[in-house]
Amino acid sequence: MNYKKHLEDKIFTIVSQAAQELNLECYVIGGFVRDILLNRNHKKDIDIVAVGSGIELALKVSELIPNKPKVQVFKNYGTAMLRYHDMDIEFVGARKESYNHDSRNPIVENGTLEDDQERRDFTINALAFSLNKTTFGELVDPFNGVNDLENKIIKTPLDSDITYSDDPLRMLRAIRFASQLHFEIELKSLQAISRNKDRITIISGERIVEELNKILLSEKPSIGFLLLYETGLLDIILPELTALNQVEEIEGHTHKNNFYHSLEVVDNICPNTDDVWLRWSALLHDIGKAPTKKFNKKQGWTFHGHEFLGGKMVKRIFERLHMPLNQKMKFVQKMVTMSSRPIVLSQDIVTDSAVRRLVFDAGEDVENLMILCEADITTKNPKKFNKYHHNFKIVRQKIVEVEERDHVRNFQPPISGEEIMELFGLKPGREIGTLKEAVKEAILEGEIPNEYSDALAFVIKRAEKMGLQKV
């Protein structure tokens, strides 16, 4: 392959010139190089390593660019960054690293290019292109990373146990790359992850979630989650999920394996959404089933209230992993809590009032809820599969009809609390809430249309029954 054609962008010539003026060696390294060799859309993040001062090189590069882009300097890390067109370019001096056991933050010393390549997480990320004038565009590959790319293998440049123990986040990165690239982790490396799994506890929840999100956003997230499970990492990070991996049999009654079912639901939802929070909802939709599982002779296995409990468990997971405790968490909670509602509707005769309540409770998220529930159909029986999907079409059609007619998605009572107080000469109190709730229930049950005149007549009639008179 002609690698040089990928370095034709003006920025690489400028970096080469700057390095020559400073009498430094420099190379483009890491993900940009890997993606070029994989013929993937290469990233807009470019890492430049200088054998010398990366900060000095960045400042010189900025001088040589006509509009002199601002250089962000991170002295503590010995790095600098500038933006060129739509590219973020980071400069770092070549270095070697050593670690203390209780931290993933390395002790850093200046080093050679080879030192810098040795400290990289995987052979496929240790590849570099020279930006030096005499060797411009040549590939530097001391660990046979190209061979590993061709064989779709993820392995570490040095001893895997040391690599993963030094920086345990690399264990999650290995699994994330396996999921994103559909690569296999070398067996020795996979075994080292299992041996070092407990080291993940020194990594912050935020960094763990960053990798989990990337796994969830891959084409087939189950690849990554099965690796997390096999290595024992998932039991440390999301024990609520691994608790679902058990099937019991009593008196000939068994239930499905809800762990593998959850992974299948995540894979099913991926072609229909890139929303990472909806994918989280798919992953966690059944987490309440392990703690609510019961057996009785009449019904067999039951999971009563698992959606409600699952919604509560979502909050605990988000808190533990330092995930956002805002609308994103509330969205996942809502999806998990409501995850069975459309399924129940699709199995019964679909009444208008049931659909109205679904749309009222789901609000703007009703379409996301339907996407989740359709992904939840994992039966291998073609007849059942087609039947469920057909029934969901009926539910969807009903949602459209009911919404057009009754406008309950962003429900606002046609008659306000202030108006009720004025009508009956009331002060704020329990009666106002009772009457507003009665109007809402009457609309959702289809007793009256969602119109002002009907709501007013209903309120007057209901108020009379409560002994209230118009003033």
C-alpha positions, -999 to +999 in steps of 0.1 A: +000+000+000+012+035-008+010+051+027+025+084+016-007+094-003-025+096+031+001+122+043-005+146+014-025+170+036-006+203+040-004+199+078+021+170+076+044+190+054+043+219+079+050+195+108+079+180+089+093+215+081+089+226+118+107+195+130+136+200+106+140+237+117+141+225+154+164+195+144+139+170+159+127+136+147+089+134+145+062+108+136+025+105+133+015+076+155-015+056+169-051+055+158-047+077+127-021+053+113-041+022+123-072+034+106-053+043+074-040+007+073-075-007+079-090+015+052-114+030+078-125+066+079-094+079+097-100+099+128-098+137+129-076+133+160-040+131+150-011+122+175+024+135+167+053+122+187+085+142+187+119+128+199+124+160+220+099+186+231+063+181+218+053+215+231+082+233+213+072+215+181+035+225+184+045+262+189+068+261+158+040+244+137+016+272+148+042+298+136+043+282+102+005+281+097-007+314+081-035+321+107-013+309+136-038+288+154-038+289+192-017+263+209-031+247+241-002+237+263-006+211+291+028+214+309+020+188+335+016+162+307+043+176+284+017+178+256+003+205+234-027+207+210-038+228+181-067+228+157-060+228+120-091+230+098-113+201+112-084+182+128-073+182+164-035+176+165-018+166+197+020+168+201+039+149+227+075+142+234+086+106+231+087+091+265+091+060+286+068+052+315+069+033+348+040+029+372+032+026+409+008-002+418-020+020+432-022+044+403-026+043+365-008+077+362+027+069+350+061+083+361+074+097+328+109+102+315+121+114+281+127+085+257+133+074+221+106+065+195+111+029+204+104+036+241+073+055+231+061+026+209+067+001+237+045+021+261+015+019+237-014-003+247-015-026+216+007-035+186-019-021+162-017+013+181+021+014+181+024+019+144+040+052+132+046+070+099+078+091+097+074+128+091+112+133+088+124+148+055+146+119+044+122+091+054+089+109+050+059+084+049+079+053+059+062+030+083+079+022+116+065-011+129+087-027+156+061-051+169+046-065+137+014-045+142+006-047+104+007-085+107-018-082+136-040-059+116-041-084+088-049-113+112-074-092+132-056-098+164-053-075+195-022-080+216+002-059+237+037-049+226+052-061+259+041-086+286+003-084+288+002-088+326+025-058+330+006-038+304-028-044+320-017-042+356+001-008+349-030+007+333-061-014+339-081+008+316-063-010+287-083-041+295-115-023+286-098-007+256-088-042+243-124-053+246-137-021+230-114-025+200-124-062+197-161-050+196-155-020+173-132-038+148-145-073+151-110-084+161-100-113+184-079-107+216-049-129+216-054-158+240-024-149+262-037-113+264-072-125+272-060-147+300-040-117+314-072-096+314-089-123+335-059-125+359-058-087+363-095-080+363-096-068+400-072-040+390-101-023+373-112-010+407-086+018+405-102+032+374-128+059+378-164+053+369-163+081+343-134+064+324-151+030+326-184+044+313-165+061+284-154+027+272-187+010+279-204+037+258-180+030+229-188-007+232-225+001+232-221+023+201-203-005+181-222-024+155-227-055+176-222-046+213-227-082+225-192-090+213-177-066+239-201-075+267-195-113+262-158-106+265-164-085+296-184-114+310-158-141+301-129-122+317-148-115+349-148-077+344-185-074+340-192-090+374-171-062+389-186-033+368-222-044+363-230-073+387-268-065+382-263-078+346-243-109+354-269-118+380-293-125+351-270-153+338-288-182+356-315-206+345-334-226+371-357-256+366-384-266+391-409-294+384-401-292+347-405-254+345-376-233+333-372-196+323-351-180+296-316-168+303-322-131+307-285-122+305-281-136+269-316-123+261-305-087+272-274-088+249-296-100+220-320-071+226-290-046+225-279-061+192-314-060+179-319-023+187-286-011+171-298-010+135-327+013+146-309+038+169-275+054+175-288+069+208-264+055+234-290+060+262-316+040+243-290+013+239-283+015+277-321+010+282-320-021+261-290-035+281-306-028+315-343-034+306-345-067+325-321-061+354-350-062+379-357-099+370-330-115+391-342-100+424-379-105+417-378-141+404-402-164+421-417-198+414-452-211+422-470-242+409-499-223+393-479-197+373-445-213+371-417-186+371-428-150+377-409-117+378-437-095+392-427-058+394-394-063+378-398-032+356-405-009+387-375-024+406-353-022+375-360+016+373-348+020+408-317-001+401-309+021+371-304+051+395-281+030+418-260+020+387-257+056+374-247+068+409-221+041+413-205+046+379-207+084+381-229+086+351-250+117+345-278+120+371-299+142+348-325+137+320-303+110+305-307+089+337-344+097+339-349+086+303-332+052+309-353+048+341-385+056+321-376+031+294-368+003+318-399+010+340-422+011+309-405-017+289-433-042+292-462-018+286-464-020+247-457-058+249-488-063+271-508-041+248-497-061+217-509-094+233-544-081+241-572-064+222-558-029+219-582-005+235-581+032+229-579+040+266-549+017+271-531+034+241-540+069+255-524+059+289-493+046+271-489+078+251-497+100+282-471+082+303-444+079+276-449+114+263-422+124+237-404+091+243-432+068+230-414+061+197-382+052+216-402+029+238-417+012+207-382+007+192-371-009+225-401-032+227-397-044+191-360-052+198-372-072+228-388-098+205-361-125+205-383-156+200-368-181+175-403-193+165-410-176+131-448-178+137-446-160+171-420-135+158-443-125+128-473-123+151-457-101+177-443-077+150-478-076+133-494-067+167-469-040+172-479-025+139-515-024+151-503-007+184-483+019+163-513+026+141-535+031+172-509+055+187-512+076+156-550+076+156-554+083+193-528+111+192-544+128+162-578+127+179-570+132+216-536+150+217-524+134+250-487+132+242-480+165+259-511+165+279-522+198+295-557+198+312-581+218+290-592+236+322-567+251+346-565+250+384-569+288+385-601+286+364-615+259+387-608+282+418-625+311+401-655+290+391-662+278+426-646+306+447-620+282+461-586+288+476-557+264+467-564+230+482-572+194+478-604+199+459-585+216+429-562+186+426-591+161+428-611+179+401-580+182+378-572+145+383-609+136+375-607+155+342-574+138+333-589+103+340-621+110+321-601+121+290-577+091+292-606+067+297-624+082+267-654+094+288-650+130+273-629+143+245-598+164+252-618+197+246-624+227+267-662+228+266-665+191+275-640+194+303-658+224+317-692+206+317-675+176+333-659+197+361-692+215+369-710+182+372-683+165+393-680+196+415-718+194+423-713+158+434-686+171+458-710+197+472-694+227+454-714+255+438-705+279+411-701+315+423 
